[in-house]
Amino acid sequence: MRIVILGAGQVGSSVAENLVSEANDITVVDTDTARLRKLQDRLDLRTVVGNAGHPETLERAGAREADLILAVTQSDETNLVACKLAATMFNIPTRIARIRAADYLSHPEMFSPENFSVDTVICPEQVLTDYIAKLIEFPESLQVLEFAEGRVSLVAVRAFHGGPLVGKELQTIRKHLPKLDTRVAAIFRQDSPIIPDATTVIEAGDEVFFIAATEHIRGIMRELRRMDKPVKRVMIGGGGNIGRRLARAIEDHYDVKIIEYSRAGAEKLAAGLRSTLVLAGDVTDEDLLQAENMGDMDVYCALTNDDENNIMSSLLAKRMGVRRVVALINRGSYVNLVQAGQIDIAISPAQATIGTLLAHVRHGDCVAVHSLRRGAAEALELVAHGDAQSSKVVGRRIEDIDLPKGATIGAVARPLRPGGNGGKKQDGYEVLIAHHDTVIESGDHVIVFAISKRIVPKVEKLFQVSIGFL
């Protein structure tokens, strides 16, 4: 696929790195020559220096032959203009724009074909906000990811010494949960993947991914892992875009405090938030943290723009007794260093948001993609099409599907049809946890877990219908 990426910042560079490894033809456009040179030294791609909103720049970037344009510059206006040019002058089929301003996002008619011609709008800050809010809702989890319009959830937990998971075969889960169906999709033990079967025994320290209907997640987690006390108090470090959005999203459900370094920024926050207590100060100021009873907090979220401040304030918070700390860390090398140490969850903004973009470059009918374990693995929501003659999955039981080694089908979300689909209705989907005798039907949304990105193309090919299917 020929892809033009406008903007070589954190998002653009991360997307380029992910896509170039999948044999895509990538061109990156930016005004910063040094940044482009650094990117080209690391990756096999083309770079073009210029303004992404100018037709001449897009021409040099190969827009006439492009299949997809991804506008992720720091300027919403540049991204909008670039998408309009891509549609009217270059006829690029797929146009994706990063938009940050809430005023633009509140007027979706702006993105219609007759206006700015944006096919998909992404707001990484909102994606991260939703991601962190889920971690606060389920504090025992390492990741909480949703599929099929939120009807299916994939949750990662860490098995601990003495926990109900440890030392038992997976087949015993069904005995513990006779009324709640779930499936363990994968296990990572000391960073090595394990494809589980009924006799697999969980060990302490294992990272366990299980999948279930979203409405059953709470009950399943109660059985599979010791539940922490409900979260009541949350401290947020940093009042930028993400910190502000998170405070606004959760302040009606929790007792929230937020620390913002800039006094002017703190005053603006206080005016825009309803019940959140806004503090002006440094997130690494130990005296301030003690004065605000950091040790009594259930969750601390370090969300400043500075990786070092996020790491240091998280370590301070943990030392003071905070139950759960979440740190936003941009540098991938830092994430790998601190994850699973004293910091409970280290979030890479790029990896948390990359799935929104990957869904548009996957082959076949791919509805959603989630990047797992810092990009090493993926979970995909693929729609099955065709019939038993034209498809390699439709009309077949899961045990008869030739899945590539390292891939597992975790669940099936089946759209309800008039007069059909027994079972419990879930606003348009019947959720089926995958078992060996589950039969895939045309139109099913199939949730597939791939322990390595290398096998994703094989999974995509499996779900593509034969050339004769109409």
QUINORMO-V432761 format. One record per pair of residues at least 12 apart in sequence whose C-alpha atoms are under 6 Angstrom apart, sorted by the first residue. I is the first residue (numbers start at 1). GAP is how many residues later the second one is. If there is no record, write none. Layout:
{{I & GAP} {I & GAP}}
This chain:
{{1 & 23} {2 & 23} {2 & 64} {2 & 65} {3 & 23} {3 & 63} {3 & 65} {3 & 66} {4 & 23} {4 & 24} {4 & 65} {5 & 23} {5 & 65} {6 & 22} {6 & 23} {6 & 46} {6 & 65} {6 & 66} {6 & 67} {7 & 22} {7 & 23} {7 & 65} {7 & 66} {8 & 22} {11 & 339} {14 & 336} {26 & 19} {27 & 18} {27 & 19} {27 & 20} {28 & 19} {29 & 18} {29 & 19} {29 & 20} {30 & 19} {30 & 20} {31 & 18} {31 & 19} {31 & 20} {53 & 25} {53 & 28} {53 & 29} {64 & 26} {67 & 25} {67 & 26} {68 & 26} {68 & 27} {69 & 26} {70 & 26} {71 & 26} {72 & 26} {76 & 23} {79 & 18} {83 & 12} {83 & 35} {84 & 32} {84 & 33} {95 & 23} {95 & 24} {96 & 22} {96 & 23} {96 & 24} {96 & 25} {97 & 24} {98 & 23} {98 & 24} {98 & 25} {99 & 24} {100 & 23} {124 & 229} {125 & 117} {129 & 117} {141 & 15} {141 & 16} {142 & 14} {142 & 15} {143 & 12} {143 & 13} {151 & 62} {151 & 63} {152 & 60} {152 & 61} {152 & 62} {153 & 58} {153 & 59} {153 & 61} {154 & 56} {154 & 57} {155 & 54} {155 & 55} {156 & 52} {156 & 53} {157 & 50} {157 & 51} {158 & 47} {158 & 48} {158 & 49} {159 & 45} {159 & 46} {159 & 47} {160 & 44} {160 & 45} {161 & 43} {164 & 60} {165 & 59} {166 & 36} {166 & 37} {166 & 38} {167 & 34} {167 & 35} {168 & 33} {169 & 30} {169 & 31} {169 & 32} {170 & 28} {170 & 30} {171 & 27} {182 & 29} {182 & 30} {183 & 27} {183 & 28} {184 & 25} {184 & 26} {185 & 24} {185 & 25} {185 & 225} {186 & 23} {187 & 20} {187 & 21} {188 & 18} {188 & 19} {189 & 17} {231 & 67} {232 & 22} {232 & 23} {233 & 21} {233 & 22} {233 & 64} {233 & 65} {234 & 22} {234 & 63} {234 & 65} {234 & 66} {235 & 21} {235 & 22} {235 & 23} {235 & 65} {236 & 22} {236 & 64} {236 & 65} {237 & 21} {237 & 22} {237 & 46} {237 & 65} {237 & 66} {238 & 21} {238 & 22} {238 & 65} {238 & 66} {239 & 21} {243 & 60} {256 & 20} {257 & 19} {257 & 20} {257 & 21} {258 & 20} {259 & 20} {259 & 21} {260 & 20} {260 & 21} {261 & 19} {261 & 20} {261 & 21} {263 & 17} {266 & 14} {283 & 30} {284 & 29} {295 & 25} {295 & 26} {295 & 27} {297 & 25} {298 & 24} {298 & 25} {299 & 25} {299 & 26} {300 & 25} {301 & 24} {301 & 25} {301 & 26} {302 & 25} {303 & 25} {307 & 22} {310 & 17} {325 & 18} {325 & 19} {326 & 19} {326 & 20} {327 & 19} {328 & 18} {328 & 19} {329 & 18} {329 & 19} {330 & 18} {355 & 14} {355 & 15} {355 & 16} {363 & 97} {364 & 100} {365 & 17} {365 & 18} {366 & 15} {366 & 16} {367 & 14} {367 & 15} {368 & 12} {368 & 13} {376 & 76} {377 & 73} {377 & 74} {377 & 75} {377 & 76} {378 & 72} {379 & 69} {379 & 70} {380 & 67} {380 & 68} {381 & 65} {381 & 66} {382 & 63} {382 & 64} {383 & 60} {383 & 61} {383 & 62} {384 & 58} {384 & 59} {384 & 60} {385 & 57} {385 & 58} {386 & 56} {390 & 75} {390 & 76} {390 & 79} {391 & 74} {394 & 46} {394 & 47} {394 & 48} {395 & 45} {395 & 46} {396 & 43} {396 & 44} {397 & 40} {397 & 41} {397 & 42} {398 & 38} {398 & 40} {399 & 37} {406 & 44} {406 & 45} {407 & 42} {407 & 43} {408 & 40} {408 & 41} {409 & 38} {409 & 39} {410 & 24} {410 & 37} {410 & 38} {411 & 21} {411 & 22} {411 & 23} {411 & 36} {412 & 19} {412 & 20} {412 & 33} {412 & 34} {413 & 16} {413 & 17} {413 & 18} {413 & 31} {413 & 32} {414 & 15} {414 & 16} {414 & 30} {415 & 13} {415 & 14} {416 & 12} {416 & 13}}
